[in-house]
Amino acid sequence: MGISQRQIGRELGLHSSTISRELRRNDISGGYDPDQAQTLSDRRRRTAWKRTKRLPSLIAAVVGRLHEEWSPQQISGFIAPLAGVGVSH
């Protein structure tokens, strides 16, 4: 449409670098397609979660400590060195 990234950013209340990243991240041969951009975003979001945080043994360890009435901070401090994975309280 001939509108600059700065103008788009101003209109949407976003920084021009945010617009630039969005366009670069979701560039397809015919330009920017919002439906395709949403599809790509959904796919990135589904695969972004670290596999290590989905390990059944890690989940079982957290749930077990919760049943033993450990606090979330205690569980986080206990599991991190053992599993090598940070667990947020």
PyMOL Python script that loads the backbone (N, CA, C, O; Angstrom):
from pymol import cmd

cmd.read_pdbstr("""\
ATOM      1  N   MET A   1       0.814  -1.192   0.000  1.00  0.00           N
ATOM      2  CA  MET A   1       0.000   0.000   0.000  1.00  0.00           C
ATOM      3  C   MET A   1       0.855   1.253   0.000  1.00  0.00           C
ATOM      4  O   MET A   1       0.324   2.358  -0.105  1.00  0.00           O
ATOM      5  N   GLY A   2       2.161   1.108   0.115  1.00  0.00           N
ATOM      6  CA  GLY A   2       3.032   2.262   0.076  1.00  0.00           C
ATOM      7  C   GLY A   2       3.157   2.999   1.401  1.00  0.00           C
ATOM      8  O   GLY A   2       3.581   4.154   1.424  1.00  0.00           O
ATOM      9  N   ILE A   3       2.796   2.355   2.497  1.00  0.00           N
ATOM     10  CA  ILE A   3       2.896   2.978   3.824  1.00  0.00           C
ATOM     11  C   ILE A   3       4.182   2.479   4.481  1.00  0.00           C
ATOM     12  O   ILE A   3       4.491   1.289   4.429  1.00  0.00           O
ATOM     13  N   SER A   4       4.920   3.384   5.093  1.00  0.00           N
ATOM     14  CA  SER A   4       6.179   2.993   5.717  1.00  0.00           C
ATOM     15  C   SER A   4       5.918   2.228   7.015  1.00  0.00           C
ATOM     16  O   SER A   4       4.835   2.298   7.597  1.00  0.00           O
ATOM     17  N   GLN A   5       6.947   1.495   7.447  1.00  0.00           N
ATOM     18  CA  GLN A   5       6.839   0.743   8.696  1.00  0.00           C
ATOM     19  C   GLN A   5       6.666   1.688   9.882  1.00  0.00           C
ATOM     20  O   GLN A   5       5.974   1.354  10.845  1.00  0.00           O
ATOM     21  N   ARG A   6       7.280   2.847   9.821  1.00  0.00           N
ATOM     22  CA  ARG A   6       7.118   3.828  10.897  1.00  0.00           C
ATOM     23  C   ARG A   6       5.678   4.327  10.972  1.00  0.00           C
ATOM     24  O   ARG A   6       5.121   4.481  12.058  1.00  0.00           O
ATOM     25  N   GLN A   7       5.090   4.574   9.822  1.00  0.00           N
ATOM     26  CA  GLN A   7       3.700   5.036   9.805  1.00  0.00           C
ATOM     27  C   GLN A   7       2.759   3.951  10.347  1.00  0.00           C
ATOM     28  O   GLN A   7       1.830   4.245  11.099  1.00  0.00           O
ATOM     29  N   ILE A   8       3.007   2.710   9.962  1.00  0.00           N
ATOM     30  CA  ILE A   8       2.195   1.596  10.466  1.00  0.00           C
ATOM     31  C   ILE A   8       2.339   1.500  11.978  1.00  0.00           C
ATOM     32  O   ILE A   8       1.348   1.350  12.693  1.00  0.00           O
ATOM     33  N   GLY A   9       3.583   1.586  12.466  1.00  0.00           N
ATOM     34  CA  GLY A   9       3.841   1.525  13.907  1.00  0.00           C
ATOM     35  C   GLY A   9       3.127   2.638  14.657  1.00  0.00           C
ATOM     36  O   GLY A   9       2.518   2.401  15.700  1.00  0.00           O
ATOM     37  N   ARG A  10       3.202   3.850  14.125  1.00  0.00           N
ATOM     38  CA  ARG A  10       2.521   4.980  14.759  1.00  0.00           C
ATOM     39  C   ARG A  10       1.020   4.742  14.826  1.00  0.00           C
ATOM     40  O   ARG A  10       0.389   4.991  15.853  1.00  0.00           O
ATOM     41  N   GLU A  11       0.459   4.264  13.738  1.00  0.00           N
ATOM     42  CA  GLU A  11      -0.994   4.024  13.658  1.00  0.00           C
ATOM     43  C   GLU A  11      -1.435   2.943  14.652  1.00  0.00           C
ATOM     44  O   GLU A  11      -2.512   3.036  15.241  1.00  0.00           O
ATOM     45  N   LEU A  12      -0.598   1.926  14.831  1.00  0.00           N
ATOM     46  CA  LEU A  12      -0.950   0.820  15.731  1.00  0.00           C
ATOM     47  C   LEU A  12      -0.449   1.022  17.160  1.00  0.00           C
ATOM     48  O   LEU A  12      -0.782   0.240  18.050  1.00  0.00           O
ATOM     49  N   GLY A  13       0.339   2.054  17.380  1.00  0.00           N
ATOM     50  CA  GLY A  13       0.893   2.290  18.704  1.00  0.00           C
ATOM     51  C   GLY A  13       2.030   1.341  19.046  1.00  0.00           C
ATOM     52  O   GLY A  13       2.238   1.004  20.212  1.00  0.00           O
ATOM     53  N   LEU A  14       2.765   0.912  18.024  1.00  0.00           N
ATOM     54  CA  LEU A  14       3.888  -0.006  18.198  1.00  0.00           C
ATOM     55  C   LEU A  14       5.158   0.625  17.646  1.00  0.00           C
ATOM     56  O   LEU A  14       5.105   1.525  16.808  1.00  0.00           O
ATOM     57  N   HIS A  15       6.298   0.141  18.126  1.00  0.00           N
ATOM     58  CA  HIS A  15       7.573   0.633  17.607  1.00  0.00           C
ATOM     59  C   HIS A  15       7.787   0.072  16.207  1.00  0.00           C
ATOM     60  O   HIS A  15       7.340  -1.032  15.897  1.00  0.00           O
ATOM     61  N   SER A  16       8.465   0.832  15.372  1.00  0.00           N
ATOM     62  CA  SER A  16       8.698   0.402  13.989  1.00  0.00           C
ATOM     63  C   SER A  16       9.506  -0.894  13.921  1.00  0.00           C
ATOM     64  O   SER A  16       9.347  -1.667  12.975  1.00  0.00           O
ATOM     65  N   SER A  17      10.368  -1.144  14.908  1.00  0.00           N
ATOM     66  CA  SER A  17      11.140  -2.395  14.900  1.00  0.00           C
ATOM     67  C   SER A  17      10.222  -3.604  15.103  1.00  0.00           C
ATOM     68  O   SER A  17      10.506  -4.683  14.584  1.00  0.00           O
ATOM     69  N   THR A  18       9.129  -3.438  15.848  1.00  0.00           N
ATOM     70  CA  THR A  18       8.155  -4.513  16.032  1.00  0.00           C
ATOM     71  C   THR A  18       7.488  -4.834  14.700  1.00  0.00           C
ATOM     72  O   THR A  18       7.294  -6.003  14.365  1.00  0.00           O
ATOM     73  N   ILE A  19       7.142  -3.811  13.949  1.00  0.00           N
ATOM     74  CA  ILE A  19       6.545  -3.999  12.633  1.00  0.00           C
ATOM     75  C   ILE A  19       7.543  -4.690  11.707  1.00  0.00           C
ATOM     76  O   ILE A  19       7.181  -5.604  10.966  1.00  0.00           O
ATOM     77  N   SER A  20       8.787  -4.253  11.754  1.00  0.00           N
ATOM     78  CA  SER A  20       9.832  -4.844  10.921  1.00  0.00           C
ATOM     79  C   SER A  20      10.003  -6.332  11.215  1.00  0.00           C
ATOM     80  O   SER A  20      10.077  -7.145  10.294  1.00  0.00           O
ATOM     81  N   ARG A  21      10.067  -6.690  12.509  1.00  0.00           N
ATOM     82  CA  ARG A  21      10.213  -8.105  12.891  1.00  0.00           C
ATOM     83  C   ARG A  21       9.022  -8.931  12.412  1.00  0.00           C
ATOM     84  O   ARG A  21       9.196 -10.039  11.904  1.00  0.00           O
ATOM     85  N   GLU A  22       7.829  -8.401  12.569  1.00  0.00           N
ATOM     86  CA  GLU A  22       6.620  -9.113  12.137  1.00  0.00           C
ATOM     87  C   GLU A  22       6.646  -9.368  10.636  1.00  0.00           C
ATOM     88  O   GLU A  22       6.333 -10.469  10.182  1.00  0.00           O
ATOM     89  N   LEU A  23       7.017  -8.357   9.873  1.00  0.00           N
ATOM     90  CA  LEU A  23       7.068  -8.513   8.418  1.00  0.00           C
ATOM     91  C   LEU A  23       8.167  -9.491   8.002  1.00  0.00           C
ATOM     92  O   LEU A  23       7.962 -10.317   7.112  1.00  0.00           O
ATOM     93  N   ARG A  24       9.320  -9.399   8.638  1.00  0.00           N
ATOM     94  CA  ARG A  24      10.438 -10.287   8.306  1.00  0.00           C
ATOM     95  C   ARG A  24      10.118 -11.733   8.691  1.00  0.00           C
ATOM     96  O   ARG A  24      10.414 -12.659   7.935  1.00  0.00           O
ATOM     97  N   ARG A  25       9.525 -11.920   9.844  1.00  0.00           N
ATOM     98  CA  ARG A  25       9.228 -13.251  10.369  1.00  0.00           C
ATOM     99  C   ARG A  25       8.171 -13.960   9.520  1.00  0.00           C
ATOM    100  O   ARG A  25       8.202 -15.183   9.384  1.00  0.00           O
ATOM    101  N   ASN A  26       7.248 -13.206   8.957  1.00  0.00           N
ATOM    102  CA  ASN A  26       6.115 -13.803   8.254  1.00  0.00           C
ATOM    103  C   ASN A  26       6.079 -13.457   6.775  1.00  0.00           C
ATOM    104  O   ASN A  26       5.014 -13.438   6.157  1.00  0.00           O
ATOM    105  N   ASP A  27       7.249 -13.183   6.211  1.00  0.00           N
ATOM    106  CA  ASP A  27       7.331 -12.821   4.799  1.00  0.00           C
ATOM    107  C   ASP A  27       7.069 -14.045   3.934  1.00  0.00           C
ATOM    108  O   ASP A  27       7.691 -15.092   4.117  1.00  0.00           O
ATOM    109  N   ILE A  28       6.159 -13.908   3.007  1.00  0.00           N
ATOM    110  CA  ILE A  28       5.933 -14.926   1.994  1.00  0.00           C
ATOM    111  C   ILE A  28       6.092 -14.257   0.635  1.00  0.00           C
ATOM    112  O   ILE A  28       6.103 -13.029   0.546  1.00  0.00           O
ATOM    113  N   SER A  29       6.212 -15.032  -0.395  1.00  0.00           N
ATOM    114  CA  SER A  29       6.569 -14.490  -1.709  1.00  0.00           C
ATOM    115  C   SER A  29       5.619 -13.403  -2.209  1.00  0.00           C
ATOM    116  O   SER A  29       6.054 -12.508  -2.933  1.00  0.00           O
ATOM    117  N   GLY A  30       4.345 -13.452  -1.848  1.00  0.00           N
ATOM    118  CA  GLY A  30       3.398 -12.463  -2.336  1.00  0.00           C
ATOM    119  C   GLY A  30       3.249 -11.262  -1.431  1.00  0.00           C
ATOM    120  O   GLY A  30       2.377 -10.426  -1.671  1.00  0.00           O
ATOM    121  N   GLY A  31       4.071 -11.144  -0.393  1.00  0.00           N
ATOM    122  CA  GLY A  31       3.957 -10.057   0.563  1.00  0.00           C
ATOM    123  C   GLY A  31       3.488 -10.578   1.913  1.00  0.00           C
ATOM    124  O   GLY A  31       3.742 -11.729   2.268  1.00  0.00           O
ATOM    125  N   TYR A  32       2.811  -9.735   2.651  1.00  0.00           N
ATOM    126  CA  TYR A  32       2.348 -10.084   3.996  1.00  0.00           C
ATOM    127  C   TYR A  32       0.897 -10.537   3.938  1.00  0.00           C
ATOM    128  O   TYR A  32       0.032  -9.822   3.432  1.00  0.00           O
ATOM    129  N   ASP A  33       0.641 -11.723   4.459  1.00  0.00           N
ATOM    130  CA  ASP A  33      -0.721 -12.250   4.523  1.00  0.00           C
ATOM    131  C   ASP A  33      -1.038 -12.502   5.995  1.00  0.00           C
ATOM    132  O   ASP A  33      -0.425 -13.377   6.605  1.00  0.00           O
ATOM    133  N   PRO A  34      -1.982 -11.758   6.584  1.00  0.00           N
ATOM    134  CA  PRO A  34      -2.256 -11.908   8.008  1.00  0.00           C
ATOM    135  C   PRO A  34      -2.721 -13.308   8.406  1.00  0.00           C
ATOM    136  O   PRO A  34      -2.383 -13.780   9.491  1.00  0.00           O
ATOM    137  N   ASP A  35      -3.485 -13.976   7.551  1.00  0.00           N
ATOM    138  CA  ASP A  35      -3.930 -15.336   7.872  1.00  0.00           C
ATOM    139  C   ASP A  35      -2.743 -16.300   7.917  1.00  0.00           C
ATOM    140  O   ASP A  35      -2.638 -17.136   8.815  1.00  0.00           O
ATOM    141  N   GLN A  36      -1.858 -16.168   6.935  1.00  0.00           N
ATOM    142  CA  GLN A  36      -0.651 -17.013   6.918  1.00  0.00           C
ATOM    143  C   GLN A  36       0.235 -16.681   8.111  1.00  0.00           C
ATOM    144  O   GLN A  36       0.822 -17.581   8.711  1.00  0.00           O
ATOM    145  N   ALA A  37       0.341 -15.397   8.466  1.00  0.00           N
ATOM    146  CA  ALA A  37       1.150 -14.988   9.611  1.00  0.00           C
ATOM    147  C   ALA A  37       0.610 -15.611  10.894  1.00  0.00           C
ATOM    148  O   ALA A  37       1.388 -16.051  11.740  1.00  0.00           O
ATOM    149  N   GLN A  38      -0.714 -15.653  11.049  1.00  0.00           N
ATOM    150  CA  GLN A  38      -1.311 -16.247  12.242  1.00  0.00           C
ATOM    151  C   GLN A  38      -1.050 -17.748  12.285  1.00  0.00           C
ATOM    152  O   GLN A  38      -0.765 -18.299  13.348  1.00  0.00           O
ATOM    153  N   THR A  39      -1.147 -18.406  11.141  1.00  0.00           N
ATOM    154  CA  THR A  39      -0.862 -19.842  11.068  1.00  0.00           C
ATOM    155  C   THR A  39       0.580 -20.127  11.478  1.00  0.00           C
ATOM    156  O   THR A  39       0.842 -21.047  12.253  1.00  0.00           O
ATOM    157  N   LEU A  40       1.508 -19.336  10.958  1.00  0.00           N
ATOM    158  CA  LEU A  40       2.918 -19.509  11.316  1.00  0.00           C
ATOM    159  C   LEU A  40       3.149 -19.236  12.800  1.00  0.00           C
ATOM    160  O   LEU A  40       3.912 -19.947  13.454  1.00  0.00           O
ATOM    161  N   SER A  41       2.496 -18.216  13.325  1.00  0.00           N
ATOM    162  CA  SER A  41       2.622 -17.881  14.745  1.00  0.00           C
ATOM    163  C   SER A  41       2.106 -19.013  15.618  1.00  0.00           C
ATOM    164  O   SER A  41       2.742 -19.381  16.606  1.00  0.00           O
ATOM    165  N   ASP A  42       0.957 -19.564  15.258  1.00  0.00           N
ATOM    166  CA  ASP A  42       0.393 -20.685  16.026  1.00  0.00           C
ATOM    167  C   ASP A  42       1.336 -21.877  16.019  1.00  0.00           C
ATOM    168  O   ASP A  42       1.516 -22.532  17.046  1.00  0.00           O
ATOM    169  N   ARG A  43       1.934 -22.163  14.879  1.00  0.00           N
ATOM    170  CA  ARG A  43       2.867 -23.286  14.772  1.00  0.00           C
ATOM    171  C   ARG A  43       4.104 -23.042  15.640  1.00  0.00           C
ATOM    172  O   ARG A  43       4.563 -23.951  16.332  1.00  0.00           O
ATOM    173  N   ARG A  44       4.644 -21.818  15.608  1.00  0.00           N
ATOM    174  CA  ARG A  44       5.815 -21.500  16.433  1.00  0.00           C
ATOM    175  C   ARG A  44       5.481 -21.644  17.915  1.00  0.00           C
ATOM    176  O   ARG A  44       6.285 -22.162  18.691  1.00  0.00           O
ATOM    177  N   ARG A  45       4.306 -21.187  18.300  1.00  0.00           N
ATOM    178  CA  ARG A  45       3.904 -21.248  19.704  1.00  0.00           C
ATOM    179  C   ARG A  45       3.761 -22.691  20.182  1.00  0.00           C
ATOM    180  O   ARG A  45       4.165 -23.018  21.298  1.00  0.00           O
ATOM    181  N   ARG A  46       3.188 -23.557  19.341  1.00  0.00           N
ATOM    182  CA  ARG A  46       3.008 -24.967  19.720  1.00  0.00           C
ATOM    183  C   ARG A  46       4.334 -25.678  19.925  1.00  0.00           C
ATOM    184  O   ARG A  46       4.440 -26.541  20.796  1.00  0.00           O
ATOM    185  N   THR A  47       5.334 -25.335  19.149  1.00  0.00           N
ATOM    186  CA  THR A  47       6.606 -26.047  19.219  1.00  0.00           C
ATOM    187  C   THR A  47       7.646 -25.337  20.087  1.00  0.00           C
ATOM    188  O   THR A  47       8.765 -25.831  20.223  1.00  0.00           O
ATOM    189  N   ALA A  48       7.303 -24.197  20.673  1.00  0.00           N
ATOM    190  CA  ALA A  48       8.289 -23.413  21.412  1.00  0.00           C
ATOM    191  C   ALA A  48       8.562 -23.952  22.812  1.00  0.00           C
ATOM    192  O   ALA A  48       9.668 -23.795  23.328  1.00  0.00           O
ATOM    193  N   TRP A  49       7.576 -24.579  23.425  1.00  0.00           N
ATOM    194  CA  TRP A  49       7.747 -25.043  24.792  1.00  0.00           C
ATOM    195  C   TRP A  49       8.840 -26.088  24.859  1.00  0.00           C
ATOM    196  O   TRP A  49       8.827 -27.050  24.091  1.00  0.00           O
ATOM    197  N   LYS A  50       9.769 -25.915  25.752  1.00  0.00           N
ATOM    198  CA  LYS A  50      10.907 -26.819  25.838  1.00  0.00           C
ATOM    199  C   LYS A  50      10.459 -28.236  26.159  1.00  0.00           C
ATOM    200  O   LYS A  50       9.665 -28.463  27.072  1.00  0.00           O
ATOM    201  N   ARG A  51      10.975 -29.168  25.403  1.00  0.00           N
ATOM    202  CA  ARG A  51      10.633 -30.577  25.578  1.00  0.00           C
ATOM    203  C   ARG A  51      10.957 -31.055  26.984  1.00  0.00           C
ATOM    204  O   ARG A  51      10.228 -31.871  27.549  1.00  0.00           O
ATOM    205  N   THR A  52      12.056 -30.546  27.556  1.00  0.00           N
ATOM    206  CA  THR A  52      12.474 -31.005  28.878  1.00  0.00           C
ATOM    207  C   THR A  52      11.452 -30.681  29.952  1.00  0.00           C
ATOM    208  O   THR A  52      11.406 -31.356  30.980  1.00  0.00           O
ATOM    209  N   LYS A  53      10.630 -29.659  29.733  1.00  0.00           N
ATOM    210  CA  LYS A  53       9.636 -29.299  30.744  1.00  0.00           C
ATOM    211  C   LYS A  53       8.383 -30.147  30.631  1.00  0.00           C
ATOM    212  O   LYS A  53       7.479 -30.027  31.458  1.00  0.00           O
ATOM    213  N   ARG A  54       8.315 -31.005  29.617  1.00  0.00           N
ATOM    214  CA  ARG A  54       7.159 -31.877  29.443  1.00  0.00           C
ATOM    215  C   ARG A  54       7.474 -33.309  29.841  1.00  0.00           C
ATOM    216  O   ARG A  54       6.642 -34.196  29.646  1.00  0.00           O
ATOM    217  N   LEU A  55       8.638 -33.552  30.388  1.00  0.00           N
ATOM    218  CA  LEU A  55       9.021 -34.907  30.759  1.00  0.00           C
ATOM    219  C   LEU A  55       8.101 -35.439  31.845  1.00  0.00           C
ATOM    220  O   LEU A  55       7.922 -34.789  32.875  1.00  0.00           O
ATOM    221  N   PRO A  56       7.515 -36.614  31.631  1.00  0.00           N
ATOM    222  CA  PRO A  56       6.609 -37.175  32.648  1.00  0.00           C
ATOM    223  C   PRO A  56       7.264 -37.337  34.014  1.00  0.00           C
ATOM    224  O   PRO A  56       6.615 -37.131  35.040  1.00  0.00           O
ATOM    225  N   SER A  57       8.544 -37.705  34.036  1.00  0.00           N
ATOM    226  CA  SER A  57       9.220 -37.893  35.324  1.00  0.00           C
ATOM    227  C   SER A  57       9.365 -36.563  36.070  1.00  0.00           C
ATOM    228  O   SER A  57       9.256 -36.526  37.296  1.00  0.00           O
ATOM    229  N   LEU A  58       9.606 -35.488  35.347  1.00  0.00           N
ATOM    230  CA  LEU A  58       9.725 -34.177  35.973  1.00  0.00           C
ATOM    231  C   LEU A  58       8.373 -33.725  36.507  1.00  0.00           C
ATOM    232  O   LEU A  58       8.277 -33.203  37.618  1.00  0.00           O
ATOM    233  N   ILE A  59       7.343 -33.928  35.720  1.00  0.00           N
ATOM    234  CA  ILE A  59       5.990 -33.569  36.157  1.00  0.00           C
ATOM    235  C   ILE A  59       5.602 -34.389  37.381  1.00  0.00           C
ATOM    236  O   ILE A  59       5.033 -33.853  38.332  1.00  0.00           O
ATOM    237  N   ALA A  60       5.904 -35.679  37.365  1.00  0.00           N
ATOM    238  CA  ALA A  60       5.581 -36.548  38.496  1.00  0.00           C
ATOM    239  C   ALA A  60       6.335 -36.103  39.753  1.00  0.00           C
ATOM    240  O   ALA A  60       5.780 -36.139  40.851  1.00  0.00           O
ATOM    241  N   ALA A  61       7.577 -35.688  39.599  1.00  0.00           N
ATOM    242  CA  ALA A  61       8.361 -35.228  40.749  1.00  0.00           C
ATOM    243  C   ALA A  61       7.747 -33.973  41.356  1.00  0.00           C
ATOM    244  O   ALA A  61       7.673 -33.847  42.578  1.00  0.00           O
ATOM    245  N   VAL A  62       7.312 -33.056  40.521  1.00  0.00           N
ATOM    246  CA  VAL A  62       6.689 -31.824  41.015  1.00  0.00           C
ATOM    247  C   VAL A  62       5.375 -32.143  41.712  1.00  0.00           C
ATOM    248  O   VAL A  62       5.117 -31.653  42.812  1.00  0.00           O
ATOM    249  N   VAL A  63       4.543 -32.962  41.076  1.00  0.00           N
ATOM    250  CA  VAL A  63       3.249 -33.319  41.663  1.00  0.00           C
ATOM    251  C   VAL A  63       3.443 -34.069  42.980  1.00  0.00           C
ATOM    252  O   VAL A  63       2.717 -33.838  43.948  1.00  0.00           O
ATOM    253  N   GLY A  64       4.413 -34.956  43.009  1.00  0.00           N
ATOM    254  CA  GLY A  64       4.692 -35.698  44.249  1.00  0.00           C
ATOM    255  C   GLY A  64       5.068 -34.776  45.392  1.00  0.00           C
ATOM    256  O   GLY A  64       4.589 -34.946  46.513  1.00  0.00           O
ATOM    257  N   ARG A  65       5.919 -33.803  45.120  1.00  0.00           N
ATOM    258  CA  ARG A  65       6.319 -32.850  46.167  1.00  0.00           C
ATOM    259  C   ARG A  65       5.132 -31.999  46.608  1.00  0.00           C
ATOM    260  O   ARG A  65       5.013 -31.662  47.786  1.00  0.00           O
ATOM    261  N   LEU A  66       4.258 -31.651  45.672  1.00  0.00           N
ATOM    262  CA  LEU A  66       3.071 -30.877  46.032  1.00  0.00           C
ATOM    263  C   LEU A  66       2.164 -31.684  46.964  1.00  0.00           C
ATOM    264  O   LEU A  66       1.599 -31.146  47.916  1.00  0.00           O
ATOM    265  N   HIS A  67       2.033 -32.985  46.676  1.00  0.00           N
ATOM    266  CA  HIS A  67       1.236 -33.851  47.553  1.00  0.00           C
ATOM    267  C   HIS A  67       1.864 -33.974  48.944  1.00  0.00           C
ATOM    268  O   HIS A  67       1.166 -34.179  49.937  1.00  0.00           O
ATOM    269  N   GLU A  68       3.180 -33.847  48.996  1.00  0.00           N
ATOM    270  CA  GLU A  68       3.885 -33.883  50.288  1.00  0.00           C
ATOM    271  C   GLU A  68       3.865 -32.517  50.973  1.00  0.00           C
ATOM    272  O   GLU A  68       4.480 -32.326  52.023  1.00  0.00           O
ATOM    273  N   GLU A  69       3.144 -31.566  50.357  1.00  0.00           N
ATOM    274  CA  GLU A  69       2.962 -30.216  50.884  1.00  0.00           C
ATOM    275  C   GLU A  69       4.238 -29.375  50.897  1.00  0.00           C
ATOM    276  O   GLU A  69       4.427 -28.532  51.774  1.00  0.00           O
ATOM    277  N   TRP A  70       5.108 -29.612  49.920  1.00  0.00           N
ATOM    278  CA  TRP A  70       6.258 -28.739  49.740  1.00  0.00           C
ATOM    279  C   TRP A  70       5.755 -27.447  49.117  1.00  0.00           C
ATOM    280  O   TRP A  70       4.761 -27.451  48.391  1.00  0.00           O
ATOM    281  N   SER A  71       6.422 -26.363  49.393  1.00  0.00           N
ATOM    282  CA  SER A  71       6.061 -25.098  48.760  1.00  0.00           C
ATOM    283  C   SER A  71       6.621 -25.081  47.331  1.00  0.00           C
ATOM    284  O   SER A  71       7.586 -25.787  47.038  1.00  0.00           O
ATOM    285  N   PRO A  72       6.032 -24.293  46.456  1.00  0.00           N
ATOM    286  CA  PRO A  72       6.561 -24.195  45.089  1.00  0.00           C
ATOM    287  C   PRO A  72       8.024 -23.743  45.060  1.00  0.00           C
ATOM    288  O   PRO A  72       8.796 -24.200  44.217  1.00  0.00           O
ATOM    289  N   GLN A  73       8.405 -22.852  45.972  1.00  0.00           N
ATOM    290  CA  GLN A  73       9.792 -22.396  46.024  1.00  0.00           C
ATOM    291  C   GLN A  73      10.730 -23.542  46.433  1.00  0.00           C
ATOM    292  O   GLN A  73      11.834 -23.658  45.900  1.00  0.00           O
ATOM    293  N   GLN A  74      10.293 -24.384  47.373  1.00  0.00           N
ATOM    294  CA  GLN A  74      11.107 -25.531  47.783  1.00  0.00           C
ATOM    295  C   GLN A  74      11.276 -26.512  46.626  1.00  0.00           C
ATOM    296  O   GLN A  74      12.374 -27.013  46.383  1.00  0.00           O
ATOM    297  N   ILE A  75      10.193 -26.779  45.925  1.00  0.00           N
ATOM    298  CA  ILE A  75      10.248 -27.707  44.787  1.00  0.00           C
ATOM    299  C   ILE A  75      11.199 -27.180  43.725  1.00  0.00           C
ATOM    300  O   ILE A  75      12.032 -27.923  43.205  1.00  0.00           O
ATOM    301  N   SER A  76      11.077 -25.903  43.406  1.00  0.00           N
ATOM    302  CA  SER A  76      11.925 -25.296  42.394  1.00  0.00           C
ATOM    303  C   SER A  76      13.400 -25.413  42.769  1.00  0.00           C
ATOM    304  O   SER A  76      14.234 -25.780  41.941  1.00  0.00           O
ATOM    305  N   GLY A  77      13.713 -25.095  44.029  1.00  0.00           N
ATOM    306  CA  GLY A  77      15.098 -25.164  44.489  1.00  0.00           C
ATOM    307  C   GLY A  77      15.631 -26.579  44.551  1.00  0.00           C
ATOM    308  O   GLY A  77      16.827 -26.797  44.362  1.00  0.00           O
ATOM    309  N   PHE A  78      14.762 -27.545  44.813  1.00  0.00           N
ATOM    310  CA  PHE A  78      15.173 -28.941  44.939  1.00  0.00           C
ATOM    311  C   PHE A  78      15.393 -29.596  43.577  1.00  0.00           C
ATOM    312  O   PHE A  78      16.369 -30.319  43.377  1.00  0.00           O
ATOM    313  N   ILE A  79      14.483 -29.338  42.649  1.00  0.00           N
ATOM    314  CA  ILE A  79      14.514 -30.038  41.364  1.00  0.00           C
ATOM    315  C   ILE A  79      15.558 -29.474  40.404  1.00  0.00           C
ATOM    316  O   ILE A  79      16.158 -30.231  39.641  1.00  0.00           O
ATOM    317  N   ALA A  80      15.783 -28.183  40.425  1.00  0.00           N
ATOM    318  CA  ALA A  80      16.695 -27.566  39.457  1.00  0.00           C
ATOM    319  C   ALA A  80      18.075 -28.241  39.417  1.00  0.00           C
ATOM    320  O   ALA A  80      18.529 -28.598  38.330  1.00  0.00           O
ATOM    321  N   PRO A  81      18.759 -28.431  40.554  1.00  0.00           N
ATOM    322  CA  PRO A  81      20.072 -29.071  40.472  1.00  0.00           C
ATOM    323  C   PRO A  81      20.006 -30.543  40.074  1.00  0.00           C
ATOM    324  O   PRO A  81      20.922 -31.045  39.422  1.00  0.00           O
ATOM    325  N   LEU A  82      18.943 -31.236  40.453  1.00  0.00           N
ATOM    326  CA  LEU A  82      18.829 -32.659  40.133  1.00  0.00           C
ATOM    327  C   LEU A  82      18.530 -32.895  38.658  1.00  0.00           C
ATOM    328  O   LEU A  82      19.173 -33.720  38.008  1.00  0.00           O
ATOM    329  N   ALA A  83      17.561 -32.173  38.143  1.00  0.00           N
ATOM    330  CA  ALA A  83      17.123 -32.399  36.764  1.00  0.00           C
ATOM    331  C   ALA A  83      17.930 -31.597  35.746  1.00  0.00           C
ATOM    332  O   ALA A  83      17.913 -31.899  34.553  1.00  0.00           O
ATOM    333  N   GLY A  84      18.639 -30.570  36.225  1.00  0.00           N
ATOM    334  CA  GLY A  84      19.352 -29.720  35.301  1.00  0.00           C
ATOM    335  C   GLY A  84      18.415 -28.829  34.501  1.00  0.00           C
ATOM    336  O   GLY A  84      18.787 -28.272  33.468  1.00  0.00           O
ATOM    337  N   VAL A  85      17.203 -28.711  34.997  1.00  0.00           N
ATOM    338  CA  VAL A  85      16.178 -27.917  34.321  1.00  0.00           C
ATOM    339  C   VAL A  85      15.590 -26.967  35.344  1.00  0.00           C
ATOM    340  O   VAL A  85      15.229 -27.385  36.445  1.00  0.00           O
ATOM    341  N   GLY A  86      15.490 -25.711  34.998  1.00  0.00           N
ATOM    342  CA  GLY A  86      14.872 -24.757  35.895  1.00  0.00           C
ATOM    343  C   GLY A  86      13.369 -24.932  35.911  1.00  0.00           C
ATOM    344  O   GLY A  86      12.724 -24.980  34.864  1.00  0.00           O
ATOM    345  N   VAL A  87      12.821 -25.027  37.108  1.00  0.00           N
ATOM    346  CA  VAL A  87      11.376 -25.115  37.267  1.00  0.00           C
ATOM    347  C   VAL A  87      10.953 -23.878  38.038  1.00  0.00           C
ATOM    348  O   VAL A  87      11.377 -23.664  39.173  1.00  0.00           O
ATOM    349  N   SER A  88      10.125 -23.077  37.420  1.00  0.00           N
ATOM    350  CA  SER A  88       9.698 -21.835  38.052  1.00  0.00           C
ATOM    351  C   SER A  88       8.650 -22.104  39.115  1.00  0.00           C
ATOM    352  O   SER A  88       7.768 -22.943  38.928  1.00  0.00           O
ATOM    353  N   HIS A  89       8.744 -21.400  40.222  1.00  0.00           N
ATOM    354  CA  HIS A  89       7.715 -21.544  41.242  1.00  0.00           C
ATOM    355  C   HIS A  89       6.540 -20.713  40.878  1.00  0.00           C
ATOM    356  O   HIS A  89       5.550 -20.689  41.610  1.00  0.00           O
TER     357      HIS A  89
END
""", "prot")
cmd.dss("prot")
cmd.show_as("cartoon", "prot")
cmd.util.cbc("prot")
cmd.orient("prot")
